[in-house]
């Protein structure tokens, strides 16, 4: 059997981050809302008991909010991202090989720990709780899929004490027989429906299904899932992050954008952010696509536009990306620039054909390229030193009516000096 892999997952991560700085929230029903305070993206256990569903629009459960005193928060991604980095840093001390899978999940190679494996996993949980304050659960298995399934079981069953060992064949068989097939990582609604149609409703039945049938119902993806449930490792830990092939920055507008000027402010902000992300990852982009569209669900006139511009040479300079994105936005705009009857509610930029900065071809006359690079570095330095948006391009403006609505966002406790929590002695 393969060496053990652990998946450590933060419990109700966004909710746990909010409770970290306000202990009064513990035991209370809490819902974290998506951009523009649209729908539920994280719920405390207490909110789940009240029937709040993942992805449910906020206006659907307003009555429950009033009746049960549910606390709602706008998503605070700056805070969540910083807490995630602290969790990952703590986990990295427990194994030389880890893979950050998502903002709240990390795979950990537990090869060589032998009989100390469960104690090591329990210590890892305790250390994250002590150092960062975030509760976690751990699933352990010979494959990523079994580790993920073990984590699911550990969260649902307090009897495991937060650590479920899927290296134990008895535990594996017991849990698989009692779990629905939809509880498996990567088995979505459509695949679940196909499996039920052929009489497969439990994880154990999925594990034992013939490989040819798995490929027939769900291509090689489902076949790989079945193999991993059987203990055959098909997906290795990636301790080195693979190079990105594309990148996107998109936002829903807090207020509909009805003029080209406002749209260009939003596009400037998104392209600026995209350029910052490129530089942070040491990449340049060869193509930038700019898009914007109306809300297809609110009964207003429907319209959308998308234009792609080529960057020659490939670049990560803020000025080059913004110029290309603004030109595309102007070409995609229909009607009078001062207003054309359309209320655009979402816009963004998508970067494609990314390559490492050191491998990018240079322009024969590279003075402007070098100048733009130095200006971008200076922009980063000022904003890193004095805070985001201290210096912006003029085309971004200062009113920023396009910004995402976040009326209930908590302070950015760990990344902004003015938001530091205060302790008062009595």
C-alpha positions as CSV (number, residue, x, y, z in Angstrom):
1,X,0.0,0.0,0.0
2,X,1.2,3.5,-0.7
3,X,2.6,5.8,1.9
4,X,0.0,7.9,3.8
5,X,-1.2,11.3,2.7
6,X,-3.1,13.6,5.0
7,X,-5.6,16.3,4.1
8,X,-5.9,19.0,6.8
9,X,-9.0,21.2,6.2
10,X,-10.1,24.3,8.2
11,X,-13.6,23.9,9.6
12,X,-16.1,26.5,8.2
13,X,-13.0,28.6,7.4
14,X,-14.5,32.0,6.6
15,X,-16.8,31.7,9.7
16,X,-13.8,30.6,11.9
17,X,-11.8,33.7,10.7
18,X,-14.6,36.0,11.8
19,X,-14.9,34.3,15.2
20,X,-11.2,34.5,15.7
21,X,-11.4,38.2,16.4
22,X,-14.8,38.3,18.0
23,X,-15.4,35.5,20.6
24,X,-19.0,36.7,21.0
25,X,-19.8,35.0,17.7
26,X,-19.0,31.6,19.0
27,X,-22.1,29.4,19.2
28,X,-24.1,31.9,17.1
29,X,-25.5,31.3,13.6
30,X,-23.3,33.0,11.1
31,X,-23.4,33.4,7.3
32,X,-20.7,34.8,5.1
33,X,-21.9,36.4,1.9
34,X,-20.4,36.4,-1.6
35,X,-19.4,39.5,-3.6
36,X,-22.1,42.2,-3.5
37,X,-23.6,40.4,-0.5
38,X,-25.4,38.2,-2.9
39,X,-25.5,34.6,-1.5
40,X,-24.2,32.4,1.2
41,X,-20.7,31.0,0.7
42,X,-19.9,29.9,4.2
43,X,-22.1,28.9,7.1
44,X,-21.6,28.0,10.7
45,X,-22.9,24.7,11.9
46,X,-25.7,26.6,13.7
47,X,-26.7,28.3,10.4
48,X,-26.7,24.9,8.6
49,X,-29.1,23.5,11.2
50,X,-31.5,26.4,10.5
51,X,-31.6,25.3,6.9
52,X,-29.4,27.9,5.2
53,X,-28.0,26.3,2.0
54,X,-24.7,26.9,0.3
55,X,-25.2,29.3,-2.5
56,X,-28.7,30.4,-1.4
57,X,-29.4,34.0,-2.2
58,X,-29.5,36.2,0.8
59,X,-33.0,37.6,0.2
60,X,-34.3,34.0,0.4
61,X,-33.5,33.7,4.1
62,X,-34.1,37.3,5.4
63,X,-37.0,36.0,7.5
64,X,-34.7,33.5,9.2
65,X,-32.1,36.2,9.8
66,X,-34.7,38.2,11.8
67,X,-36.3,35.3,13.5
68,X,-33.1,33.6,14.7
69,X,-30.7,36.5,15.0
70,X,-28.3,35.2,12.3
71,X,-25.2,37.3,11.9
72,X,-24.3,38.1,8.3
73,X,-20.9,39.3,7.1
74,X,-19.7,40.5,3.7
75,X,-16.7,38.4,2.5
76,X,-13.4,39.7,3.8
77,X,-10.9,38.0,1.4
78,X,-8.0,40.1,2.6
79,X,-8.4,38.7,6.1
80,X,-9.1,35.2,5.0
81,X,-6.1,35.1,2.7
82,X,-3.8,36.3,5.4
83,X,-5.1,33.7,7.9
84,X,-4.8,31.0,5.3
85,X,-1.1,31.9,4.8
86,X,-0.5,31.6,8.6
87,X,-2.2,28.2,8.6
88,X,-0.1,26.9,5.7
89,X,3.1,28.2,7.3
90,X,2.3,26.3,10.5
91,X,1.4,23.1,8.6
92,X,4.7,23.3,6.6
93,X,6.6,22.6,9.9
94,X,5.1,19.1,10.0
95,X,6.3,17.7,6.7
96,X,8.9,18.5,4.1
97,X,6.3,17.9,1.4
98,X,3.0,19.8,1.4
99,X,0.6,21.0,-1.3
100,X,-1.8,23.9,-0.7
101,X,-4.9,22.7,-2.5
102,X,-7.2,25.6,-1.7
103,X,-7.5,28.6,0.7
104,X,-8.5,26.2,3.5
105,X,-7.1,22.8,2.5
106,X,-3.5,21.4,2.4
107,X,-2.3,17.9,1.5
108,X,0.6,16.7,3.7
109,X,2.9,13.8,3.0
110,X,3.2,11.6,6.1
111,X,5.7,9.1,4.7
112,X,8.0,7.7,7.3
113,X,6.0,8.5,10.4
114,X,4.9,4.9,10.9
115,X,3.1,4.3,14.2
116,X,3.4,8.0,15.1
117,X,1.3,9.0,12.2
118,X,-2.0,9.6,14.1
119,X,-0.2,11.4,17.0
120,X,1.6,13.6,14.4
121,X,-1.7,14.5,12.7
122,X,-3.3,15.3,16.1
123,X,-0.4,17.5,17.0
124,X,-0.6,19.3,13.7
125,X,-4.3,20.1,14.4
126,X,-3.4,21.3,17.9
127,X,-0.6,23.4,16.7
128,X,-2.8,25.2,14.1
129,X,-5.4,25.8,16.8
130,X,-2.7,27.2,19.2
131,X,-0.7,29.3,16.7
132,X,-3.5,30.6,14.5
133,X,-6.8,29.9,16.3
134,X,-8.5,28.0,13.5
135,X,-10.2,24.6,14.1
136,X,-9.3,21.8,11.6
137,X,-9.9,18.2,10.8
138,X,-7.5,15.7,9.2
139,X,-8.2,12.7,6.9
140,X,-5.4,10.2,6.2
141,X,-5.3,7.7,3.4
142,X,-3.0,6.1,0.8
143,X,-4.5,8.3,-1.9
144,X,-5.7,11.9,-2.1
145,X,-9.3,10.8,-2.7
146,X,-9.2,8.6,0.4
147,X,-7.6,11.3,2.4
148,X,-10.3,13.7,1.3
149,X,-13.0,11.2,2.1
150,X,-11.4,10.7,5.5
151,X,-11.5,14.4,6.2
152,X,-15.2,14.4,5.3
153,X,-15.8,11.6,7.8
154,X,-13.8,13.3,10.5
155,X,-15.9,16.4,10.2
156,X,-19.2,14.5,10.3
157,X,-18.3,12.1,13.2
158,X,-17.0,13.5,16.5
159,X,-16.1,9.9,17.5
160,X,-12.9,10.3,15.4
161,X,-11.6,13.2,17.5
162,X,-10.9,15.2,14.3
163,X,-8.6,12.7,12.7
164,X,-9.9,9.8,10.6
165,X,-7.5,7.1,9.5
166,X,-8.4,5.7,6.1
167,X,-5.2,3.5,6.2
168,X,-7.3,1.2,8.4
169,X,-9.2,-1.3,6.2
170,X,-11.9,-1.8,8.8
171,X,-12.7,1.9,9.1
172,X,-12.6,2.3,5.3
173,X,-15.1,-0.4,4.7
174,X,-17.4,0.7,7.5
175,X,-17.5,4.4,6.4
176,X,-17.9,3.6,2.7
177,X,-20.9,1.4,3.3
178,X,-22.6,4.1,5.3
179,X,-21.7,7.1,3.0
180,X,-23.6,8.3,0.0
181,X,-21.7,8.2,-3.3
182,X,-22.1,12.0,-3.6
183,X,-19.8,12.4,-0.6
184,X,-16.8,11.5,-2.7
185,X,-14.4,14.2,-4.0
186,X,-15.1,14.9,-7.6
187,X,-18.5,13.2,-7.9
188,X,-20.9,15.9,-8.8
189,X,-24.7,15.9,-9.3
190,X,-24.7,14.7,-12.9
191,X,-22.3,11.8,-12.1
192,X,-24.3,11.0,-9.0
193,X,-27.4,10.7,-11.1
194,X,-25.7,8.4,-13.6
195,X,-24.4,6.2,-10.9
196,X,-27.8,5.9,-9.2
197,X,-29.3,5.0,-12.5
198,X,-27.2,1.8,-12.5
199,X,-27.8,1.0,-8.9
200,X,-24.7,2.6,-7.3
201,X,-25.6,4.7,-4.3
202,X,-22.9,4.2,-1.7
203,X,-19.2,4.8,-1.7
204,X,-18.5,1.1,-1.2
205,X,-20.5,0.3,-4.4
206,X,-18.5,3.0,-6.3
207,X,-15.2,1.5,-5.1
208,X,-16.3,-2.0,-6.2
209,X,-17.7,-1.0,-9.6
210,X,-16.1,-2.5,-12.8
211,X,-13.5,-0.1,-14.3
212,X,-15.0,-0.3,-17.9
213,X,-18.3,0.8,-16.5
214,X,-16.6,3.7,-14.6
215,X,-15.0,4.9,-17.8
216,X,-18.3,4.6,-19.7
217,X,-20.2,6.6,-17.1
218,X,-17.6,9.3,-16.2
219,X,-14.6,8.9,-18.6
220,X,-11.1,8.5,-17.3
221,X,-11.9,10.9,-14.4
222,X,-14.4,8.6,-12.7
223,X,-12.1,5.6,-13.5
224,X,-9.3,7.3,-11.7
225,X,-11.6,8.1,-8.7
226,X,-12.5,4.4,-8.4
227,X,-8.9,3.4,-8.5
228,X,-8.0,5.8,-5.8
229,X,-10.9,4.6,-3.6
230,X,-9.3,1.1,-4.0
231,X,-6.0,2.5,-2.7
232,X,-4.2,2.9,-6.0
233,X,-2.6,6.3,-6.1
234,X,-3.3,8.1,-9.3
235,X,-2.8,11.7,-8.2
236,X,0.5,12.7,-6.5
237,X,1.2,15.6,-4.2
238,X,2.5,18.6,-6.1
239,X,4.9,20.3,-3.7
240,X,5.9,22.7,-6.5
241,X,3.1,24.8,-7.7
242,X,2.6,24.3,-11.5
243,X,3.0,27.4,-13.6
244,X,-0.3,29.1,-14.3
245,X,-1.6,29.0,-17.9
246,X,-4.1,31.8,-17.4
247,X,-5.2,34.3,-14.8
248,X,-8.4,36.4,-14.4
249,X,-9.6,39.3,-12.3
250,X,-13.3,39.8,-12.5
251,X,-15.8,41.6,-10.2
252,X,-19.5,42.3,-10.0
253,X,-20.2,46.0,-9.7
254,X,-21.7,47.5,-6.6
255,X,-23.6,49.9,-8.8
256,X,-24.5,49.2,-12.4
257,X,-22.1,50.8,-14.9
258,X,-24.0,52.8,-17.4
259,X,-21.3,55.0,-19.0
260,X,-18.0,54.2,-20.7
261,X,-16.1,56.3,-18.2
262,X,-17.3,54.3,-15.2
263,X,-16.6,51.0,-17.1
264,X,-13.1,52.1,-17.9
265,X,-12.5,52.9,-14.2
266,X,-13.5,49.3,-13.3
267,X,-11.4,47.9,-16.2
268,X,-8.4,49.9,-15.0
269,X,-8.7,48.6,-11.5
270,X,-9.0,45.0,-12.7
271,X,-6.1,45.3,-15.1
272,X,-4.0,46.9,-12.4
273,X,-4.7,44.0,-10.1
274,X,-4.0,41.5,-12.8
275,X,-0.6,43.1,-13.5
276,X,0.3,42.9,-9.7
277,X,-0.6,39.2,-9.7
278,X,1.6,38.6,-12.7
279,X,4.6,40.2,-11.1
280,X,4.1,38.4,-7.9
281,X,4.2,35.1,-9.8
282,X,7.1,36.1,-12.0
283,X,5.0,35.8,-15.2
284,X,4.2,37.9,-18.2
285,X,1.1,37.6,-20.5
286,X,0.9,37.7,-24.3
287,X,-2.9,38.3,-24.5
288,X,-5.4,40.2,-22.4
289,X,-9.2,39.7,-22.9
290,X,-11.5,42.4,-21.6
291,X,-15.2,41.6,-21.1
292,X,-18.3,43.1,-19.5
293,X,-22.0,42.1,-19.4
294,X,-25.4,43.0,-18.0
295,X,-27.3,40.9,-15.5
296,X,-29.2,38.2,-17.5
297,X,-31.6,37.6,-14.6
298,X,-33.1,41.0,-13.6
299,X,-35.2,41.8,-16.6
300,X,-33.0,44.7,-17.9
301,X,-31.8,44.8,-21.5
302,X,-29.2,42.1,-22.2
303,X,-25.8,42.9,-23.6
304,X,-22.3,41.6,-23.4
305,X,-18.9,42.3,-25.1
306,X,-15.5,40.6,-25.1
307,X,-12.4,41.8,-26.9
308,X,-8.8,40.3,-26.9
309,X,-5.6,42.3,-27.4
310,X,-2.1,41.0,-28.0
311,X,0.8,42.3,-25.9
312,X,3.9,42.5,-27.9
313,X,6.3,41.8,-26.3
314,X,4.5,39.9,-23.5
315,X,4.3,42.0,-20.4
316,X,3.4,42.3,-16.8
317,X,3.7,46.1,-16.7
318,X,0.6,47.8,-15.3
319,X,0.6,50.5,-17.9
320,X,0.8,48.1,-20.8
321,X,-2.0,45.9,-19.5
322,X,-4.3,48.9,-18.7
323,X,-3.7,50.5,-22.1
324,X,-4.6,47.2,-23.9
325,X,-7.7,46.6,-21.7
326,X,-9.0,50.1,-22.1
327,X,-8.6,50.0,-25.8
328,X,-10.6,46.7,-25.9
329,X,-13.3,48.1,-23.6
330,X,-13.8,51.1,-26.0
331,X,-14.0,48.8,-29.0
332,X,-16.6,46.6,-27.2
333,X,-18.8,49.5,-26.0
334,X,-22.0,50.0,-28.0
335,X,-23.7,53.3,-28.4
336,X,-23.1,56.7,-26.9
337,X,-20.1,56.7,-24.5
338,X,-22.1,58.9,-22.0
339,X,-24.8,56.2,-21.7
340,X,-26.4,53.6,-24.0
341,X,-29.2,52.2,-22.1
342,X,-27.3,49.2,-20.8
343,X,-26.5,48.6,-17.1
344,X,-23.4,46.5,-17.0
345,X,-23.1,44.6,-13.7
346,X,-19.9,42.7,-14.2
347,X,-16.5,43.3,-15.9
348,X,-13.1,41.8,-15.9
349,X,-9.8,41.0,-17.6
350,X,-8.5,37.5,-18.5
351,X,-4.8,36.9,-19.2
352,X,-3.7,34.1,-21.4
353,X,-0.5,32.6,-22.8
354,X,1.5,33.2,-19.6
355,X,5.2,32.5,-19.6
356,X,8.0,33.0,-17.0
357,X,9.3,36.5,-17.1
358,X,12.9,35.4,-17.6
359,X,11.9,33.4,-20.7
360,X,9.9,36.2,-22.3
361,X,11.2,37.6,-25.7
362,X,12.6,41.1,-25.5
363,X,11.8,44.0,-27.8
364,X,14.6,45.1,-30.1
365,X,14.1,48.6,-28.8
366,X,13.5,47.8,-25.2
367,X,13.8,51.2,-23.6
368,X,10.0,51.7,-23.1
369,X,9.7,48.1,-21.8
370,X,12.4,48.7,-19.2
371,X,10.9,52.1,-18.3
372,X,7.4,50.5,-17.8
373,X,8.9,47.8,-15.6
374,X,10.6,50.3,-13.4
375,X,7.4,52.4,-13.1
376,X,5.4,49.3,-12.2
377,X,8.0,48.3,-9.5
378,X,7.8,51.8,-8.1
379,X,4.0,51.6,-8.0
380,X,4.2,48.3,-6.1
381,X,6.8,49.7,-3.6
382,X,4.6,52.7,-2.7
383,X,1.4,50.6,-2.3
384,X,3.2,47.9,-0.3
385,X,4.7,50.6,2.0
386,X,1.6,52.8,2.4
387,X,-1.3,50.5,1.7
388,X,-3.2,49.3,-1.4
389,X,-4.6,52.0,-3.6
390,X,-2.3,54.7,-2.2
391,X,-1.2,55.4,-5.8
392,X,-3.5,54.5,-8.7
393,X,-3.6,55.3,-12.4
394,X,-5.8,58.4,-13.1
395,X,-8.1,56.3,-15.3
396,X,-9.2,54.3,-12.2
397,X,-10.7,57.5,-10.7
398,X,-11.4,58.1,-7.0
399,X,-15.2,57.7,-6.6
400,X,-15.1,54.0,-7.6
401,X,-18.9,53.4,-7.7
402,X,-18.1,50.2,-9.5
403,X,-16.6,48.6,-6.4
404,X,-18.2,45.5,-5.0
405,X,-20.7,46.2,-2.3
406,X,-19.6,45.0,1.1
407,X,-21.8,46.8,3.6
408,X,-21.2,44.2,6.4
409,X,-17.5,43.5,6.0
410,X,-15.5,43.1,9.2
411,X,-12.2,44.9,9.8
412,X,-9.1,43.7,8.1
413,X,-7.5,42.9,11.5
414,X,-4.2,41.6,10.4
415,X,-3.2,43.6,7.3
416,X,-4.3,47.2,8.1
417,X,-2.9,49.2,11.0
418,X,-6.1,51.2,11.4
419,X,-8.1,47.9,11.8
420,X,-5.9,46.4,14.5
421,X,-8.1,45.0,17.3
422,X,-7.8,46.9,20.6
423,X,-7.5,45.3,24.0
424,X,-8.6,47.4,27.0
425,X,-7.6,46.6,30.6
426,X,-10.1,47.1,33.3
